[in-house]
Amino acid sequence: MTLTFRLPLPPSVNEMLSLAKKRARLGKRVIPIVYDRAKERYERECLVCARMQRILPWPVWRIVAAEFAVHNERDPLELYAGAKWPVDWLVSAGYVLNDSPRELVHVGEPVQRIDRKHPGLLLTIQRVG
């Protein structure tokens, strides 16, 4: 079985690091929740984009294709790292059991194209076994 998701473009690695460094002020406390809030917002957008198909979480799976439509070209390592939030969403949404090496057994080479009008990620996953 294979599933393909058209998802919002995840932030670049530098954007993720910048979010992780920001702090939010809650009363007199300063806590690092800006990253968490941005990630939650991204995951909500993913839920809207993916017509929720209720399936049992796949115990073993692979990423067949990750096609990024980006504003500006990213280096290959950044594309791999940019898949972090979408993969976390797959786990939290219940499509896959986990993303540890025991469950996520293969990640195909991501590809990219410049598309400033329609940025996003086309992610295809496949159940193994």
Secondary structure as UniProt FT lines:
FT   STRAND          2..7
FT   HELIX           13..21
FT   STRAND          24..26
FT   TURN            27..28
FT   STRAND          29..31
FT   HELIX           34..49
FT   STRAND          61..70
FT   HELIX           76..82
FT   HELIX           84..92
FT   TURN            93..94
FT   TURN            101..103
FT   STRAND          104..107
FT   STRAND          111..114
FT   STRAND          120..127
//
